[in-house]
Amino acid sequence: MFSRIKEDIHCVFERDPAARSVWEVLTCYPGFHALQMHRVWHGFWSMGLRWFARFGSHVTRFLTGIEIHPGATIGRRVFIDHGMGVVIGETAEIGDDCTLYHGVTLGGVSWNQGKRHPTLGKGVVVGAGAKILGPFVVGDGAKVGSNSVVVKPVPPGATVVGIPARLVEPHQAEAGRMAFDAYAVSGDLDDPLNKVLLTLGSRTEDIDSRLEEILRRLQELEGAPGDQEAPKRAAGGRH
């Protein structure tokens, strides 16, 4: 138990530059508190004391603002930063070394019994306000951008953003850059949809310029002297 607590404290220092001391983590980090209490309530849930476990998780939510169902399975070195508004459903599974920010929901979209909530692989980062809904897998090392809504599986190592979430293509990592991106996004992402919109915009400008050229030439033709005499000749021939 104490080794798990030490791991949780260490991962806070690795992923939050605001952490200054062990005492600060022990007393001022609601995500840390919620995970420690969840281990207790999950133990009672596994022993069949379902009501007591649910009541304990309810108290934890009151104290921390983080709602974790006691049936959820959470791995080691998981970090919930800030934490307010995080909701983790009963059949959710979170792998080792994952990071969740405030407002994250691991929810279900079915009323059926059985697996209803997502499974996060190892090292997944979920940005603030993101919603992952359904019984599918988010692959190891994947990143979910802030406020995204994920409704289908995410490949390992991929980054998804948007509503509904779609894949984006990161640039090559810079030398010496940290592998961890806070909030699951960085400033050097290429969004394929944005690329398409930029391409369409440039093509529209090209079409507009061509239309202007065509109109200019038509106006020049209409103003030519030979074209002005043509209607007169046609009228004289009819007489």
Accessible surface in RSA format (square Angstrom, percent):
REM  Atomic radii and reference values for relative SASA: ProtOr
REM  Chains: A
REM  Algorithm: Lee & Richards
REM  Probe-radius: 1.40
REM  Slices: 20
REM RES _ NUM      All-atoms   Total-Side   Main-Chain    Non-polar    All polar
REM                ABS   REL    ABS   REL    ABS   REL    ABS   REL    ABS   REL
RES MET A   1   157.13  81.4 113.46  75.1  43.67 104.0  80.45  68.4  76.68 101.6
RES PHE A   2   148.87  74.5 147.26  91.2   1.61   4.2 147.36  89.3   1.51   4.3
RES SER A   3    67.30  56.9  59.95  80.0   7.36  16.9  46.49  99.0  20.81  29.2
RES ARG A   4    65.68  27.6  65.49  33.4   0.19   0.5  13.00  17.8  52.68  31.9
RES ILE A   5    41.90  23.8  41.90  31.2   0.00   0.0  41.90  30.2   0.00   0.0
RES LYS A   6   147.18  71.8 141.62  86.9   5.56  13.2  85.73  77.2  61.45  65.5
RES GLU A   7    45.68  26.2  41.22  31.2   4.46  10.6  23.50  45.4  22.19  18.1
RES ASP A   8     2.99   2.1   2.76   2.8   0.22   0.5   2.14   5.0   0.85   0.8
RES ILE A   9    20.28  11.5  20.28  15.1   0.00   0.0  20.28  14.6   0.00   0.0
RES HIS A  10   111.36  60.9 109.09  75.8   2.27   5.8  77.76  80.1  33.60  39.1
RES CYS A  11     1.71   1.3   1.65   1.8   0.06   0.1   1.08   2.7   0.63   0.7
RES VAL A  12     2.46   1.6   2.46   2.2   0.00   0.0   2.46   2.1   0.00   0.0
RES PHE A  13    74.86  37.5  54.10  33.5  20.75  54.0  54.52  33.1  20.33  58.2
RES GLU A  14   103.40  59.4  75.91  57.4  27.49  65.5  33.95  65.7  69.46  56.7
RES ARG A  15    29.06  12.2  20.58  10.5   8.49  20.2  11.12  15.2  17.95  10.9
RES ASP A  16    17.21  12.1  15.53  15.5   1.68   4.0   0.41   1.0  16.80  16.8
RES PRO A  17   136.02  99.1 100.23  91.4  35.79 130.1 112.36  92.8  23.66 147.1
RES ALA A  18    50.16  46.1  44.66  68.9   5.49  12.5  49.88  70.2   0.27   0.7
RES ALA A  19    12.54  11.5   0.00   0.0  12.54  28.5   0.00   0.0  12.54  33.2
RES ARG A  20   192.02  80.6 158.75  80.9  33.27  79.2  66.57  91.0 125.45  76.0
RES SER A  21    49.03  41.4  43.64  58.2   5.39  12.4  39.05  83.2   9.98  14.0
RES VAL A  22    75.90  49.9  72.79  65.9   3.11   7.5  72.79  63.2   3.11   8.4
RES TRP A  23   182.13  73.1 179.06  86.7   3.07   7.2 154.33  82.3  27.80  45.1
RES GLU A  24    45.73  26.3  43.55  32.9   2.18   5.2  18.11  35.0  27.62  22.6
RES VAL A  25     0.00   0.0   0.00   0.0   0.00   0.0   0.00   0.0   0.00   0.0
RES LEU A  26    69.02  38.4  56.45  40.4  12.57  31.6  56.45  39.6  12.57  33.8
RES THR A  27    61.32  43.6  35.26  35.7  26.07  62.1  36.40  48.9  24.92  37.7
RES CYS A  28    82.38  62.3  57.06  63.6  25.32  59.5  23.62  59.8  58.76  63.4
RES TYR A  29    21.51  10.0  21.37  12.2   0.14   0.4  17.90  13.5   3.61   4.4
RES PRO A  30    43.62  31.8  43.62  39.8   0.00   0.0  43.62  36.0   0.00   0.0
RES GLY A  31     0.88   1.1   0.00   N/A   0.88   1.1   0.05   0.1   0.83   1.9
RES PHE A  32    13.76   6.9   9.62   6.0   4.13  10.8  12.73   7.7   1.03   2.9
RES HIS A  33    50.44  27.6  47.65  33.1   2.79   7.1  35.73  36.8  14.71  17.1
RES ALA A  34     0.11   0.1   0.00   0.0   0.11   0.3   0.00   0.0   0.11   0.3
RES LEU A  35     7.74   4.3   7.25   5.2   0.50   1.2   7.25   5.1   0.50   1.3
RES GLN A  36    34.45  19.3  29.23  21.4   5.22  12.4  26.88  57.2   7.57   5.7
RES MET A  37    47.91  24.8  47.05  31.1   0.86   2.0  31.06  26.4  16.85  22.3
RES HIS A  38     9.58   5.2   8.10   5.6   1.48   3.8   7.87   8.1   1.71   2.0
RES ARG A  39    70.19  29.5  55.75  28.4  14.44  34.4  48.86  66.8  21.32  12.9
RES VAL A  40    78.04  51.4  68.95  62.4   9.09  21.9  76.11  66.1   1.93   5.2
RES TRP A  41    42.41  17.0  42.41  20.5   0.00   0.0  42.41  22.6   0.00   0.0
RES HIS A  42    54.72  29.9  54.72  38.0   0.00   0.0  36.80  37.9  17.92  20.9
RES GLY A  43    30.04  37.0   0.00   N/A  30.04  37.0  29.36  80.6   0.68   1.5
RES PHE A  44    54.12  27.1  53.82  33.3   0.30   0.8  53.82  32.6   0.30   0.9
RES TRP A  45    34.26  13.7  34.26  16.6   0.00   0.0  22.47  12.0  11.78  19.1
RES SER A  46    79.48  67.2  43.02  57.4  36.46  84.0  38.03  81.0  41.46  58.1
RES MET A  47   128.37  66.5  93.04  61.6  35.33  84.1  61.87  52.6  66.50  88.1
RES GLY A  48    46.65  57.5   0.00   N/A  46.65  57.5  24.20  66.4  22.46  50.3
RES LEU A  49    90.10  50.2  85.50  61.2   4.59  11.5  90.10  63.3   0.00   0.0
RES ARG A  50   119.95  50.4 117.44  59.9   2.51   6.0  40.57  55.4  79.38  48.1
RES TRP A  51   181.69  72.9 171.61  83.1  10.07  23.7 148.33  79.1  33.36  54.1
RES PHE A  52    86.13  43.1  84.87  52.6   1.26   3.3  84.87  51.5   1.26   3.6
RES ALA A  53     0.00   0.0   0.00   0.0   0.00   0.0   0.00   0.0   0.00   0.0
RES ARG A  54   115.17  48.4 112.67  57.4   2.51   6.0  24.45  33.4  90.73  55.0
RES PHE A  55    99.42  49.7  94.41  58.5   5.01  13.0  98.91  60.0   0.51   1.5
RES GLY A  56     2.54   3.1   0.00   N/A   2.54   3.1   2.54   7.0   0.00   0.0
RES SER A  57    11.31   9.6   9.65  12.9   1.66   3.8   3.57   7.6   7.73  10.8
RES HIS A  58    94.73  51.8  90.56  62.9   4.16  10.7  56.33  58.1  38.40  44.7
RES VAL A  59    53.79  35.4  52.69  47.7   1.10   2.7  53.79  46.7   0.00   0.0
RES THR A  60     5.70   4.1   5.70   5.8   0.00   0.0   5.70   7.7   0.00   0.0
RES ARG A  61    99.83  41.9  96.36  49.1   3.47   8.3  21.82  29.8  78.01  47.3
RES PHE A  62   170.96  85.5 141.66  87.7  29.29  76.2 149.94  90.9  21.01  60.1
RES LEU A  63   115.06  64.1  79.88  57.2  35.17  88.4  82.62  58.0  32.43  87.3
RES THR A  64    10.42   7.4   3.37   3.4   7.05  16.8   6.97   9.4   3.46   5.2
RES GLY A  65    19.29  23.8   0.00   N/A  19.29  23.8  11.96  32.8   7.32  16.4
RES ILE A  66     0.07   0.0   0.00   0.0   0.07   0.2   0.00   0.0   0.07   0.2
RES GLU A  67    59.86  34.4  59.59  45.1   0.27   0.6  12.28  23.7  47.58  38.8
RES ILE A  68     5.68   3.2   2.56   1.9   3.12   7.5   2.56   1.8   3.12   8.5
RES HIS A  69    26.68  14.6  23.60  16.4   3.08   7.9  22.41  23.1   4.26   5.0
RES PRO A  70     0.08   0.1   0.00   0.0   0.08   0.3   0.08   0.1   0.00   0.0
RES GLY A  71    14.87  18.3   0.00   N/A  14.87  18.3   1.07   2.9  13.79  30.9
RES ALA A  72     0.20   0.2   0.15   0.2   0.05   0.1   0.16   0.2   0.04   0.1
RES THR A  73    71.08  50.6  70.50  71.5   0.57   1.4  49.91  67.0  21.17  32.0
RES ILE A  74    27.10  15.4   7.31   5.4  19.79  47.7   7.31   5.3  19.79  53.7
RES GLY A  75    16.85  20.8   0.00   N/A  16.85  20.8  15.20  41.7   1.66   3.7
RES ARG A  76    87.26  36.6  87.26  44.5   0.00   0.0  24.48  33.5  62.78  38.0
RES ARG A  77    71.85  30.2  71.44  36.4   0.42   1.0  28.15  38.5  43.70  26.5
RES VAL A  78     3.70   2.4   1.30   1.2   2.40   5.8   1.30   1.1   2.40   6.5
RES PHE A  79     3.89   1.9   3.71   2.3   0.18   0.5   3.89   2.4   0.00   0.0
RES ILE A  80     2.23   1.3   0.40   0.3   1.84   4.4   0.40   0.3   1.84   5.0
RES ASP A  81    11.53   8.1  11.53  11.5   0.00   0.0   0.00   0.0  11.53  11.5
RES HIS A  82   102.21  55.9  86.06  59.8  16.15  41.3  60.46  62.3  41.75  48.6
RES GLY A  83     0.00   0.0   0.00   N/A   0.00   0.0   0.00   0.0   0.00   0.0
RES MET A  84   132.09  68.4 127.58  84.4   4.51  10.7 109.01  92.7  23.08  30.6
RES GLY A  85    37.70  46.5   0.00   N/A  37.70  46.5  30.43  83.5   7.28  16.3
RES VAL A  86     0.64   0.4   0.00   0.0   0.64   1.6   0.00   0.0   0.64   1.7
RES VAL A  87    56.48  37.2  56.48  51.1   0.00   0.0  56.48  49.1   0.00   0.0
RES ILE A  88     1.76   1.0   0.07   0.1   1.68   4.1   0.07   0.1   1.68   4.6
RES GLY A  89    10.90  13.4   0.00   N/A  10.90  13.4  10.90  29.9   0.00   0.0
RES GLU A  90    52.22  30.0  49.49  37.4   2.73   6.5   5.00   9.7  47.23  38.6
RES THR A  91    31.86  22.7  23.18  23.5   8.68  20.7  30.59  41.1   1.27   1.9
RES ALA A  92     0.66   0.6   0.00   0.0   0.66   1.5   0.00   0.0   0.66   1.8
RES GLU A  93    73.37  42.1  73.36  55.5   0.01   0.0  14.61  28.3  58.76  48.0
RES ILE A  94     5.66   3.2   0.45   0.3   5.21  12.5   1.25   0.9   4.41  12.0
RES GLY A  95    18.22  22.5   0.00   N/A  18.22  22.5  17.68  48.5   0.54   1.2
RES ASP A  96    34.70  24.3  33.75  33.6   0.94   2.2   2.09   4.9  32.61  32.5
RES ASP A  97    52.38  36.7  45.33  45.1   7.05  16.7  17.25  40.6  35.13  35.0
RES CYS A  98     0.00   0.0   0.00   0.0   0.00   0.0   0.00   0.0   0.00   0.0
RES THR A  99     1.62   1.2   1.62   1.6   0.00   0.0   0.00   0.0   1.62   2.5
RES LEU A 100     0.00   0.0   0.00   0.0   0.00   0.0   0.00   0.0   0.00   0.0
RES TYR A 101     4.12   1.9   4.12   2.3   0.00   0.0   1.85   1.4   2.27   2.8
RES HIS A 102    62.41  34.1  62.28  43.3   0.13   0.3  40.09  41.3  22.33  26.0
RES GLY A 103    17.54  21.6   0.00   N/A  17.54  21.6  17.53  48.1   0.01   0.0
RES VAL A 104     0.00   0.0   0.00   0.0   0.00   0.0   0.00   0.0   0.00   0.0
RES THR A 105    28.09  20.0  28.09  28.5   0.00   0.0  19.26  25.9   8.83  13.3
RES LEU A 106     0.12   0.1   0.00   0.0   0.12   0.3   0.00   0.0   0.12   0.3
RES GLY A 107    10.93  13.5   0.00   N/A  10.93  13.5  10.93  30.0   0.00   0.0
RES GLY A 108    34.69  42.8   0.00   N/A  34.69  42.8   4.35  11.9  30.34  68.0
RES VAL A 109   100.51  66.1  64.02  58.0  36.49  87.9  74.13  64.4  26.37  71.5
RES SER A 110    44.47  37.6  27.29  36.4  17.17  39.6  28.54  60.8  15.93  22.3
RES TRP A 111   250.63 100.6 221.16 107.0  29.47  69.2 196.89 105.0  53.74  87.2
RES ASN A 112   108.78  75.0 103.21  99.7   5.57  13.4  26.44  63.6  82.35  79.6
RES GLN A 113   166.63  93.2 143.28 104.7  23.35  55.6  63.83 135.9 102.80  78.0
RES GLY A 114    43.80  54.0   0.00   N/A  43.80  54.0  37.79 103.7   6.01  13.5
RES LYS A 115    85.19  41.6  59.18  36.3  26.01  61.9  60.35  54.3  24.84  26.5
RES ARG A 116    42.48  17.8  42.15  21.5   0.33   0.8   5.03   6.9  37.44  22.7
RES HIS A 117    16.08   8.8  16.08  11.2   0.00   0.0   1.33   1.4  14.74  17.2
RES PRO A 118     0.00   0.0   0.00   0.0   0.00   0.0   0.00   0.0   0.00   0.0
RES THR A 119    30.30  21.6  30.30  30.7   0.00   0.0  25.35  34.0   4.96   7.5
RES LEU A 120     2.44   1.4   0.00   0.0   2.44   6.1   0.00   0.0   2.44   6.6
RES GLY A 121    12.66  15.6   0.00   N/A  12.66  15.6  12.66  34.8   0.00   0.0
RES LYS A 122   125.75  61.3 123.37  75.7   2.37   5.7  67.11  60.4  58.64  62.5
RES GLY A 123    28.06  34.6   0.00   N/A  28.06  34.6  18.11  49.7   9.95  22.3
RES VAL A 124     0.00   0.0   0.00   0.0   0.00   0.0   0.00   0.0   0.00   0.0
RES VAL A 125     8.60   5.7   8.60   7.8   0.00   0.0   8.60   7.5   0.00   0.0
RES VAL A 126     0.00   0.0   0.00   0.0   0.00   0.0   0.00   0.0   0.00   0.0
RES GLY A 127     0.00   0.0   0.00   N/A   0.00   0.0   0.00   0.0   0.00   0.0
RES ALA A 128    14.36  13.2  13.67  21.1   0.69   1.6  13.78  19.4   0.58   1.5
RES GLY A 129    16.34  20.1   0.00   N/A  16.34  20.1  12.46  34.2   3.88   8.7
RES ALA A 130     0.00   0.0   0.00   0.0   0.00   0.0   0.00   0.0   0.00   0.0
RES LYS A 131    70.10  34.2  70.10  43.0   0.00   0.0  46.96  42.3  23.13  24.6
RES ILE A 132     0.00   0.0   0.00   0.0   0.00   0.0   0.00   0.0   0.00   0.0
RES LEU A 133    46.37  25.8  43.60  31.2   2.77   7.0  43.60  30.6   2.77   7.5
RES GLY A 134     2.00   2.5   0.00   N/A   2.00   2.5   2.00   5.5   0.00   0.0
RES PRO A 135    72.16  52.6  48.86  44.5  23.30  84.7  48.96  40.4  23.20 144.2
RES PHE A 136    23.11  11.6  17.00  10.5   6.11  15.9  22.92  13.9   0.18   0.5
RES VAL A 137    83.07  54.7  80.81  73.2   2.26   5.4  80.81  70.2   2.26   6.1
RES VAL A 138     0.00   0.0   0.00   0.0   0.00   0.0   0.00   0.0   0.00   0.0
RES GLY A 139     6.01   7.4   0.00   N/A   6.01   7.4   6.01  16.5   0.00   0.0
RES ASP A 140    77.47  54.3  72.18  71.8   5.29  12.5  22.76  53.6  54.72  54.6
RES GLY A 141    32.23  39.7   0.00   N/A  32.23  39.7  23.91  65.6   8.32  18.6
RES ALA A 142     0.00   0.0   0.00   0.0   0.00   0.0   0.00   0.0   0.00   0.0
RES LYS A 143    41.13  20.1  41.13  25.2   0.00   0.0  22.34  20.1  18.78  20.0
RES VAL A 144     0.00   0.0   0.00   0.0   0.00   0.0   0.00   0.0   0.00   0.0
RES GLY A 145     0.56   0.7   0.00   N/A   0.56   0.7   0.56   1.5   0.00   0.0
RES SER A 146    42.72  36.1  24.50  32.7  18.22  42.0  21.67  46.2  21.05  29.5
RES ASN A 147   100.16  69.1  93.81  90.7   6.34  15.3  24.44  58.8  75.72  73.2
RES SER A 148     0.49   0.4   0.16   0.2   0.33   0.7   0.33   0.7   0.16   0.2
RES VAL A 149    33.22  21.9  33.22  30.1   0.00   0.0  33.22  28.9   0.00   0.0
RES VAL A 150     2.23   1.5   1.96   1.8   0.27   0.7   2.23   1.9   0.00   0.0
RES VAL A 151    80.79  53.2  59.31  53.7  21.48  51.8  59.31  51.5  21.48  58.3
RES LYS A 152   131.62  64.2 130.56  80.1   1.06   2.5  73.96  66.6  57.66  61.4
RES PRO A 153    89.29  65.1  75.48  68.8  13.82  50.2  75.51  62.3  13.79  85.7
RES VAL A 154     6.33   4.2   2.16   2.0   4.17  10.0   2.73   2.4   3.60   9.8
RES PRO A 155    64.49  47.0  57.71  52.6   6.78  24.6  63.97  52.8   0.51   3.2
RES PRO A 156   102.49  74.7  82.59  75.3  19.90  72.3  82.89  68.4  19.60 121.8
RES GLY A 157    55.97  69.0   0.00   N/A  55.97  69.0  27.89  76.5  28.08  62.9
RES ALA A 158    19.38  17.8   9.57  14.8   9.81  22.3  19.21  27.1   0.17   0.4
RES THR A 159    10.41   7.4   9.07   9.2   1.33   3.2   0.83   1.1   9.57  14.5
RES VAL A 160     6.32   4.2   6.32   5.7   0.00   0.0   6.32   5.5   0.00   0.0
RES VAL A 161    28.69  18.9  28.69  26.0   0.00   0.0  28.69  24.9   0.00   0.0
RES GLY A 162    22.20  27.4   0.00   N/A  22.20  27.4  18.69  51.3   3.52   7.9
RES ILE A 163   126.80  72.2  97.57  72.7  29.23  70.5  97.57  70.3  29.23  79.3
RES PRO A 164    88.66  64.6  86.06  78.4   2.60   9.5  86.24  71.2   2.42  15.1
RES ALA A 165    11.57  10.6   1.94   3.0   9.63  21.9   1.94   2.7   9.63  25.5
RES ARG A 166    82.55  34.7  77.31  39.4   5.25  12.5  47.36  64.7  35.20  21.3
RES LEU A 167    88.43  49.3  82.49  59.0   5.94  14.9  82.49  57.9   5.94  16.0
RES VAL A 168     9.03   5.9   1.44   1.3   7.60  18.3   1.44   1.2   7.60  20.6
RES GLU A 169    91.51  52.5  90.04  68.1   1.46   3.5  36.27  70.1  55.24  45.1
RES PRO A 170    85.18  62.1  65.82  60.0  19.36  70.4  65.82  54.3  19.36 120.3
RES HIS A 171    94.81  51.8  81.84  56.9  12.97  33.2  50.70  52.2  44.12  51.3
RES GLN A 172   167.09  93.4 152.40 111.4  14.69  35.0  63.06 134.2 104.03  78.9
RES ALA A 173    79.63  73.2  53.09  81.9  26.54  60.4  53.50  75.3  26.12  69.2
RES GLU A 174   122.46  70.3 111.35  84.2  11.11  26.4  40.52  78.4  81.94  66.9
RES ALA A 175   111.14 102.2  69.95 107.9  41.19  93.7  81.49 114.8  29.65  78.5
RES GLY A 176    86.06 106.1   0.00   N/A  86.06 106.1  45.05 123.6  41.01  91.8
RES ARG A 177    82.00  34.4  49.98  25.5  32.02  76.2  36.33  49.7  45.67  27.7
RES MET A 178   131.61  68.2 117.78  77.9  13.83  32.9  84.39  71.7  47.22  62.6
RES ALA A 179    95.81  88.1  69.16 106.7  26.65  60.6  80.24 113.0  15.57  41.2
RES PHE A 180    51.85  25.9  38.33  23.7  13.52  35.2  42.14  25.6   9.70  27.8
RES ASP A 181    21.75  15.2  19.12  19.0   2.63   6.2   3.11   7.3  18.64  18.6
RES ALA A 182    53.74  49.4  41.88  64.6  11.86  27.0  41.88  59.0  11.86  31.4
RES TYR A 183    75.38  35.2  75.38  42.9   0.00   0.0  56.25  42.3  19.13  23.6
RES ALA A 184     0.47   0.4   0.00   0.0   0.47   1.1   0.00   0.0   0.47   1.3
RES VAL A 185    55.09  36.3  45.04  40.8  10.05  24.2  46.54  40.4   8.55  23.2
RES SER A 186    32.80  27.7  12.61  16.8  20.19  46.5  20.48  43.6  12.32  17.3
RES GLY A 187    90.82 112.0   0.00   N/A  90.82 112.0  44.47 122.0  46.36 103.8
RES ASP A 188    35.61  24.9  29.84  29.7   5.77  13.6  30.16  71.0   5.45   5.4
RES LEU A 189    47.31  26.4  22.18  15.9  25.13  63.2  22.18  15.6  25.13  67.6
RES ASP A 190    40.17  28.1  37.38  37.2   2.79   6.6   3.46   8.1  36.71  36.6
RES ASP A 191    30.60  21.4  27.82  27.7   2.78   6.6  15.37  36.2  15.23  15.2
RES PRO A 192    43.96  32.0  42.49  38.7   1.48   5.4  43.63  36.0   0.33   2.1
RES LEU A 193    82.81  46.1  78.82  56.4   4.00  10.1  81.79  57.4   1.03   2.8
RES ASN A 194    74.14  51.1  72.87  70.4   1.27   3.1  11.57  27.8  62.58  60.5
RES LYS A 195    93.72  45.7  91.12  55.9   2.60   6.2  63.70  57.3  30.01  32.0
RES VAL A 196    81.12  53.4  78.51  71.1   2.60   6.3  81.12  70.5   0.00   0.0
RES LEU A 197   102.56  57.1  94.21  67.4   8.35  21.0  94.53  66.4   8.03  21.6
RES LEU A 198   118.00  65.7 109.30  78.2   8.70  21.9 111.90  78.6   6.10  16.4
RES THR A 199    61.02  43.4  56.69  57.5   4.33  10.3  36.16  48.6  24.86  37.6
RES LEU A 200    95.40  53.1  94.78  67.8   0.62   1.6  94.88  66.6   0.52   1.4
RES GLY A 201    33.68  41.5   0.00   N/A  33.68  41.5  32.29  88.6   1.38   3.1
RES SER A 202    64.74  54.7  54.58  72.8  10.16  23.4  45.45  96.8  19.29  27.0
RES ARG A 203   149.67  62.8 147.39  75.1   2.29   5.4  42.41  58.0 107.26  65.0
RES THR A 204    73.89  52.6  73.05  74.1   0.83   2.0  49.79  66.9  24.10  36.4
RES GLU A 205   125.88  72.3 118.72  89.8   7.16  17.0  42.50  82.2  83.38  68.1
RES ASP A 206    66.24  46.4  60.68  60.4   5.55  13.1  22.35  52.6  43.88  43.8
RES ILE A 207    99.26  56.5  98.96  73.7   0.29   0.7  99.26  71.5   0.00   0.0
RES ASP A 208    68.94  48.3  67.20  66.9   1.74   4.1  20.91  49.2  48.03  47.9
RES SER A 209    58.78  49.7  50.66  67.6   8.12  18.7  43.49  92.6  15.29  21.4
RES ARG A 210   158.04  66.4 154.27  78.6   3.77   9.0  49.54  67.7 108.50  65.8
RES LEU A 211    95.52  53.2  95.46  68.3   0.07   0.2  95.46  67.0   0.07   0.2
RES GLU A 212   118.58  68.1 112.03  84.8   6.55  15.6  41.08  79.5  77.49  63.3
RES GLU A 213    61.40  35.3  58.67  44.4   2.73   6.5  34.82  67.4  26.58  21.7
RES ILE A 214    94.71  53.9  93.41  69.6   1.29   3.1  94.54  68.1   0.16   0.4
RES LEU A 215   103.04  57.4 102.92  73.6   0.13   0.3 102.92  72.3   0.13   0.3
RES ARG A 216   109.94  46.2 107.44  54.8   2.50   6.0  63.81  87.2  46.13  28.0
RES ARG A 217   142.61  59.9 142.21  72.5   0.40   1.0  38.65  52.8 103.96  63.0
RES LEU A 218    88.49  49.3  88.36  63.2   0.14   0.3  88.36  62.1   0.14   0.4
RES GLN A 219   123.57  69.1 113.51  83.0  10.06  24.0  35.27  75.1  88.30  67.0
RES GLU A 220   100.70  57.8  83.86  63.4  16.83  40.1  47.62  92.1  53.08  43.3
RES LEU A 221   109.28  60.9 108.71  77.8   0.57   1.4 109.28  76.7   0.00   0.0
RES GLU A 222   129.91  74.6 111.30  84.2  18.61  44.3  46.87  90.7  83.04  67.8
RES GLY A 223    48.99  60.4   0.00   N/A  48.99  60.4  30.18  82.8  18.81  42.1
RES ALA A 224    34.88  32.1  29.87  46.1   5.01  11.4  34.86  49.1   0.01   0.0
RES PRO A 225   105.75  77.1 103.73  94.6   2.01   7.3 105.31  86.9   0.44   2.7
RES GLY A 226    48.41  59.7   0.00   N/A  48.41  59.7  39.77 109.1   8.64  19.4
RES ASP A 227    68.96  48.3  59.92  59.6   9.04  21.4  17.79  41.9  51.17  51.0
RES GLN A 228   108.10  60.5  96.03  70.2  12.07  28.7  33.36  71.0  74.74  56.7
RES GLU A 229    82.29  47.2  82.29  62.3   0.00   0.0  29.05  56.2  53.25  43.5
RES ALA A 230    44.47  40.9  39.53  61.0   4.94  11.2  40.58  57.2   3.88  10.3
RES PRO A 231    84.85  61.8  71.85  65.5  13.00  47.3  79.71  65.8   5.15  32.0
RES LYS A 232   140.94  68.8 128.64  78.9  12.29  29.3  85.24  76.7  55.70  59.3
RES ARG A 233   159.57  67.0 143.16  73.0  16.41  39.1  78.12 106.8  81.45  49.4
RES ALA A 234    55.65  51.2  40.43  62.4  15.22  34.6  52.42  73.8   3.23   8.6
RES ALA A 235    36.56  33.6  36.08  55.7   0.48   1.1  36.30  51.1   0.25   0.7
RES GLY A 236    46.23  57.0   0.00   N/A  46.23  57.0  32.30  88.6  13.93  31.2
RES GLY A 237    67.83  83.6   0.00   N/A  67.83  83.6  39.09 107.3  28.74  64.4
RES ARG A 238   190.60  80.0 152.17  77.6  38.43  91.5  78.86 107.8 111.74  67.7
RES HIS A 239   195.80 107.0 132.09  91.8  63.71 163.0 104.77 108.0  91.02 105.9
END  Absolute sums over single chains surface
CHAIN  1 A    14178.5      11719.1       2459.5       8969.5       5209.1
END  Absolute sums over all chains
TOTAL         14178.5      11719.1       2459.5       8969.5       5209.1
